[in-house]
Amino acid sequence: MKLAGLKSIENAHDESVWAAAWVPATESRPALLLTGSLDETVKLWKPDELVLQQNNTGHCLGVVAVAAHPSGIIAASASLDSFVRVFDVDTNATIATLEAPPSEVWQMQFDPKGSILAVAGGSSASIKLWDTATWKLIDTLAIPRPESSKPTDRGGNKKFVLSVAWSPDGRRLACGSMDGTISIFDVNRAKFLHHLEGHYMPVRSLVYSPVDPRVLFSASDDSHVHMYDAEGKSLIGAMSGHASWVLSVDVSPDGAAIATGSSDKTVRLWDLNMRAAVQTMSNHADQVWGVAFRPPGGAGVRAGRLASVSDDKSISLYDYS
């Protein structure tokens, strides 16, 4: 497995690019890359040339998260202005505006069926679940403190929620917190199940394996990437190699590799059989906030693709084979 650089766009945005996600292909168009920036815009790019297809405005402050619906028809962007904007990908028409208190939305993800949008609720120490048919709030999953923490331990709000991920069967939701714990929920019963421990610094990114719904990958400021059995509560492996915070992790569609982005300015590709980094890409001149593999599907699409976005305002696209 390897990455080969295809294209980089310098100054893709006017300020740091903090978020990236792929919009799945539809019958009428290929998959598009969705990026969000502190310049308050959301942009859609056509692979492989990274041609700008659309420039969406509508937020008053920087965009910190983007998510695409599995249908490829709608997407969502979240900003420091406390709003989540849900929009039609092809027309940019606003479908819904979801309000959240300030500093509440740090990451969000649609469930695999596309019926729920899960939003990681920052300082509220909760995950909000929105119904994508009505755009009404269905549930708020509160994160309990781990048993090990003493009530006197007043280190600010350690349960600040930064990251969220759905299991591929849609039955579980994982969220990562500022204190390094990962909480697992049974979504149907809206019930907290358990914490996964092992990280001691913020967990900024989570992703489940597409081939095994028990396996969860996490990226943390402690510079490690962990692989958990999220049901059995056990740490399967810890991978190190980045020189600094790991800000983003994504898993390849075949489940054989993960990619990570770090504040050490690199993107790394990890072979999960070897549990080791097999390649380091140094395209970026500043920290890499997001990495995202293109989902499979679309007419005539065989090749794998990975995108990365950075504080240096650039986007890079790689071939994954």
N, C-alpha and C positions, 0 to 999 in steps of 0.2 A: 504494500500500500504506500502511496506517496501523493504529495501535493506538488503541483506545478503552477507557478504564477501565470495567470492569463492576462489580467488587466488591473491596473490601479488608476483611480481617479483622485488626483490631488484637489484640494479645495472643493470637494463634493458638496460640502455645506460651508456656511460662513463661520461656524464655530464648531466645537467638539461634537463628534457623532457618538452618542451614548447608546443607541439601540438599533438592532437589526433583526429582521425576520423575513422569511420567504412567504409570499402569497402563493398558494398552490395554483397550478395551471387549471384553466377552465377549458370548455370545448372550443372557445373562440380565441384564446390567447395562451401563451406560455406562462410559466411561473415568473413572478416578478420579485425583485428584492425591494423590501420596504426599509427605509432608514429614518431615524428620528434624531434631531440635533438640538443642542442648546440654542441654536439660532431661531428656535420656535417653529421650524418647518418639519414636515414629513415629506419624504420624496420616494417615488417609485421608479425603479431602474429596470431596464430590459437587459437580460444577459444575452450574449457573452460580452458585448461591447460596453456594457454599463451605460447605455444611452438613457438619458433622463426622459422618462415617460410622463411624469406628472409631479408638480410641486404644490403640496397642500399647505395652506396657511389656515389659521383658525384658532391657534393657541396664543396666549399672551405671554407665556414664559417658556423656558426650555422644555423640550420633549425628552422624557426619561425612559419611556417604554413604548414598544409597539408590539402588536399581536395580530395574526391573521386567522380568519375563520377557515376551518378545513375545506369548505366549499370553494374557497378562493374568491368569493363574491364580496364579502365585507371584511373590514379590518378595523383595528382600534388603535388609538394613540393616547398616551397619558402624559400630562404635563405638570410642571411645578405650579401651574395656575389652578390646581385642584380639580381639573376636569378631565374625564375620559371622553374622547370623541370617537363615536362609532360612525364609520362612513362607508359608502359604496366605492369599491376599489376603482371601477371603471369611470364613474361620473364625478367622484369626490363629493356627492351629495351627503349631507349629514343625516344619519339615520337615528341617532340618539346621542344625548349628552348626559353622561352620568356624573353626578357631583360627588366629590370626596373632600373631606377636610384637608387643609394644607399638609404637605409632606406625607400624604397617605399612600400614594400609589408609587410603588417602586418597580413592580413587575406584574405582568398579567398574562394569562394564557387561556385560550378556548379549550374546552374539553374535546376529546377525539370525535364525539358525535356533533359537536358544534352547538349544543343546546344550553351550555352554561359558560359564562366568562368569569374566571376566577381572578380576583385582584388582590395582590399582596398589600396589606393595609398599614405599612409603615408603623408609626408610633401608636396606632390603635391596637397593636399586637393581635391582629386578626386577619382573616381572609374573607373577603366579601364575594358572594356568589350571585351573579346577575343572570336572569332568565333571558336568553337571546330572542325569544319570541315576543315578549312584552316589554323587555328592558326594565323589569321591576326587580328589586332586591329579593332574592329567595331566602338567603341565609347568611349569617355571619358566624364564621368558625373562630372561636376565641382560642388563643394559644395558652395553655396552662404553664406555669413556671415548672422547671424540672425539680424533682424531689430534692436534688442535691443542693439547690440554692436556698440560703437562709433568708427568712423574711427581712432580717436586718441588713441584708446585703443590698444597700441602696445605690448601686452603680448606675444611676439613670435608668432609662427603660431598656433593659437588656433584651427584651423580647421584641424590639423593633424588627418588623418583618421585611426582608429584602427580596426574597425570591420565592417562586412558586412553580410547581410542575405537576402535570397529570400523569397517572400511569396509563399505558396504552389501552387498557380495558376500561378506563374512565371510572374505576371503582375507588381509586385512592388519589389523595392529593397530598403532596409533600410541600412543606415551606421551610425556608431557611431564615435564621434570625441573626441579629447583630452579635449575640453572645456565642455563636458557633453551633447551637443546637439545631437539629432538623426535626420538625414535627410531622407526623403522619396521621392523616384523617381518613375515616371511612365516610365517603361522601354521601352515600344513600341514607345512612343513619345520622349524618351530620355529627359524627362522634370522633373525638380525639382518641387515637389508639396508643401511640407511644412516641418517645423521642429517640432519635439516633444520635449517638454522641461520638466524639473523636476529634472534632474541630474545636479550636479554642479562640478563633477569631471569626469575624463576620462571614456568613455563607451567602455569597452574592449570586450564585447561579446553580440551578439543579436541572437534571434531565433524566428521565427514565429510559432504559434500554427499549428499543422497539421490538426486540425479539424475546425478551424475558421481563414480564411485568413486575417481577420481584426486585429487579436490579436497578438501583438508583445511583447516579453519579453526581458528585457535588464539587464545587469550586469555592475555595476560601482564601481569605487574606493571609492565612498561615502558610501560604505558598504551596499547599498540598491539594491534590485531587483525590477524593475518596470514592470507593466503589462499595456500596452497601447491599446486603440482602435486607430490603426495607420491611419485609414481612417478618423475617426471623430476627430483626433488630441487630444483625451482626455486621461488622466491618469485614468485607471480603478482601479489600486491598487498598493500600495507600500509595499514591504515585507522586514522586517529587522530581523536580527538574527546573521549575521556574525559579527565578532569583527573587521574586517579589509576589505581591498579591495576585491570586488568580481570580479574574473578574468575570469570566464567562466560560461555560462549557457546553458543548453540544455533541450529540452522538450521530455517527453516520447511519444512513437508512438501513444498511446491512447489519448494523449492530457490532461490526468488527473493530471499529476505531472510535476514538473521541478526539475532538479538537478543543483546544483551550486558548483563551486570550488573557494576557497578563499586563500588569503595570510595568513589567520588565521590557515592554515594547514588542514582545514576540508572540507569534502564534505557534503552538506546538501540536503535532499529530502524534497520538499515542496508540500503539498496537495493544488491544485488550488481551490477546493471548500472552504476549510477553509482559504486559503491564508495565510498559516502558515507553518513553518518548522516542519515536523513530525519526522525527524530522522537526527542525525549527526554522520558521520563516521570519525574516527580519525586515519585512517591507515597511513597517511603520516606524515613525520617528517619535512616537509618544505612546502612552498606555493604550492597550487594546481593550475596549469596553464590550465588544460583542463579536461572537463567532456564530455562524449559522450554516448548517448543511441544507442544500436544496432538497425538498421532499421529492420522492420518486413520482413519476407520472407526467403526462403531457405528451402531445404528438411527437413521435420521433426522438424523444429525449432518452438517451442511453447514459450519457456521461454524468459522473458525479460532480457536484460543485460545492465549494465552501466559500463563504464571504466573511470578511472581517472589517470592523469599523473602529475608529480610533479618535483619541483626543487631538491627533494631528490634522483632523478635518477630512481625512481621506477614507476611501473604501478600496479594499482589494478583493479580487475574485481569483479563485484557484480551481484548477482541475483536480478532482480526487479520483484516483484509480487504484 
